[in-house]
Amino acid sequence: MGAVLVPVGGGCLSAGVATAIKLLVPSARVIGVEPEWRAAKLTRALAAGAPVELERTASIADGLLAVRIGALPFAHHRAYLDEVVVVGDDAIRRAVRFLLDRMKLVAEPSGAITVAALMEGIVRPSAGPVVLVLSGGNVEWGGLSALL
């Protein structure tokens, strides 16, 4: 079985990952992870039954701050995503630090959000492998030190 956690921004990466995983391993859980309420556009779209536009977004995960999920990615999310969870900025900050300190990986907050979901217990591992998509290392040392 197993699970795959993928960041959710504008929806293309998460929709593509969800579609590919479900077509190859239908029993795998695919979980989208997005910044908390200030940028949770997929959570709001799923509740509304259609993409909605957020008035504004805010999070340290600046790569995930699209104000709307696209219509086609939304259709793929509805078909292939098992769950969407939200993670707060403090948890994302801790995940960035963990990845740097313990794993020697530089990840921008947008990519580290999947690690944050697991570290905080928002997503509990199930039987089988757990895959975390760590997308993006677009962070400069000045920004990284300020973040930490």
C-alpha positions as CSV (number, residue, x, y, z in Angstrom):
1,M,0.0,0.0,0.0
2,G,2.1,3.0,1.2
3,A,1.5,6.7,0.8
4,V,2.8,9.6,-1.1
5,L,2.7,13.2,0.2
6,V,3.0,16.0,-2.3
7,P,2.9,19.8,-1.9
8,V,-0.1,21.7,-3.3
9,G,0.4,25.1,-4.9
10,G,-1.4,25.9,-8.1
11,G,-2.2,22.2,-8.5
12,C,-0.2,21.0,-11.4
13,L,2.5,19.1,-9.5
14,S,0.1,17.6,-7.0
15,A,-2.4,16.6,-9.7
16,G,0.3,15.0,-11.9
17,V,1.8,13.1,-9.0
18,A,-1.6,11.9,-7.8
19,T,-2.6,10.8,-11.2
20,A,0.6,8.9,-11.9
21,I,0.7,7.2,-8.5
22,K,-3.0,6.1,-8.6
23,L,-2.7,4.8,-12.2
24,L,0.4,2.8,-11.3
25,V,-0.4,1.8,-7.7
26,P,-4.2,2.3,-7.1
27,S,-3.9,1.1,-3.5
28,A,-1.4,3.8,-2.5
29,R,-2.7,6.8,-0.5
30,V,-1.9,10.1,-2.1
31,I,-2.1,13.1,0.2
32,G,-1.8,16.7,-0.8
33,V,-0.2,19.1,1.7
34,E,-0.9,22.8,1.7
35,P,-0.2,25.8,3.9
36,E,-2.7,26.4,6.6
37,W,-6.0,28.4,6.1
38,R,-4.3,31.5,4.6
39,A,-3.3,29.5,1.5
40,A,-5.5,26.4,1.6
41,K,-7.0,26.9,-1.8
42,L,-7.5,23.2,-2.5
43,T,-9.2,22.5,0.8
44,R,-11.6,25.4,0.1
45,A,-12.2,24.2,-3.4
46,L,-13.0,20.7,-2.4
47,A,-15.4,22.0,0.2
48,A,-17.1,24.2,-2.4
49,G,-17.1,21.5,-5.1
50,A,-15.2,23.8,-7.6
51,P,-12.1,26.0,-7.7
52,V,-12.4,29.1,-5.7
53,E,-10.2,32.2,-5.7
54,L,-8.7,33.3,-2.4
55,E,-8.7,37.0,-1.7
56,R,-5.1,36.7,-0.6
57,T,-2.6,34.1,0.6
58,A,0.2,34.2,3.1
59,S,2.7,31.6,4.3
60,I,6.5,31.1,4.5
61,A,5.9,28.4,1.8
62,D,5.9,31.1,-0.8
63,G,6.1,28.7,-3.7
64,L,2.6,27.4,-2.7
65,L,0.8,30.7,-2.7
66,A,-1.3,30.5,-5.8
67,V,-4.7,32.1,-5.1
68,R,-6.6,29.4,-7.1
69,I,-6.4,25.8,-8.2
70,G,-6.7,25.4,-11.9
71,A,-9.9,23.7,-13.3
72,L,-8.0,20.7,-14.8
73,P,-5.8,20.1,-11.8
74,F,-8.9,20.3,-9.6
75,A,-10.6,17.6,-11.6
76,H,-7.5,15.3,-11.2
77,H,-7.4,16.1,-7.5
78,R,-11.0,15.0,-7.1
79,A,-10.4,11.8,-9.0
80,Y,-7.0,10.7,-7.6
81,L,-6.2,12.5,-4.3
82,D,-7.2,10.6,-1.2
83,E,-6.8,13.5,1.3
84,V,-5.6,17.0,1.7
85,V,-4.1,18.3,4.9
86,V,-2.9,21.7,6.0
87,V,0.3,22.6,7.9
88,G,1.2,25.8,9.8
89,D,4.3,27.9,9.3
90,D,5.9,27.0,12.6
91,A,5.8,23.3,11.6
92,I,7.2,24.1,8.1
93,R,10.1,26.0,9.7
94,R,10.9,23.1,12.0
95,A,10.9,20.7,9.0
96,V,13.3,23.0,7.0
97,R,15.6,23.0,10.0
98,F,15.4,19.2,10.5
99,L,16.2,18.6,6.8
100,L,19.2,20.9,7.0
101,D,20.5,19.7,10.5
102,R,19.8,16.0,10.3
103,M,19.5,15.1,6.6
104,K,21.9,17.7,5.2
105,L,19.3,18.7,2.6
106,V,18.5,22.3,1.7
107,A,14.8,22.5,1.0
108,E,12.7,25.6,0.6
109,P,9.6,25.8,2.9
110,S,7.3,24.9,0.0
111,G,9.2,21.6,-0.4
112,A,9.6,20.9,3.3
113,I,5.9,21.1,3.9
114,T,5.5,17.3,3.3
115,V,8.1,16.6,5.9
116,A,6.3,18.9,8.3
117,A,3.0,17.0,7.9
118,L,4.8,13.8,8.9
119,M,6.8,15.3,11.7
120,E,3.8,17.0,13.3
121,G,1.7,13.8,13.1
122,I,-0.8,15.4,10.8
123,V,-0.3,12.4,8.6
124,R,0.4,9.1,10.2
125,P,2.4,6.5,8.3
126,S,0.5,3.5,7.2
127,A,1.8,0.1,6.2
128,G,4.2,0.2,3.3
129,P,6.7,2.9,2.2
130,V,6.0,6.6,2.7
131,V,7.3,8.9,0.0
132,L,7.6,12.6,0.6
133,V,8.0,14.9,-2.4
134,L,10.6,17.5,-1.5
135,S,10.2,20.0,-4.3
136,G,12.5,23.0,-4.6
137,G,15.7,24.2,-3.1
138,N,15.1,27.8,-4.2
139,V,16.2,29.5,-1.0
140,E,19.2,31.7,-0.6
141,W,21.4,31.4,2.5
142,G,20.3,34.8,3.8
143,G,16.7,33.8,3.6
144,L,17.4,30.4,5.1
145,S,19.2,31.9,8.1
146,A,16.4,34.4,8.6
147,L,13.9,31.6,8.4
148,L,15.7,29.5,11.0
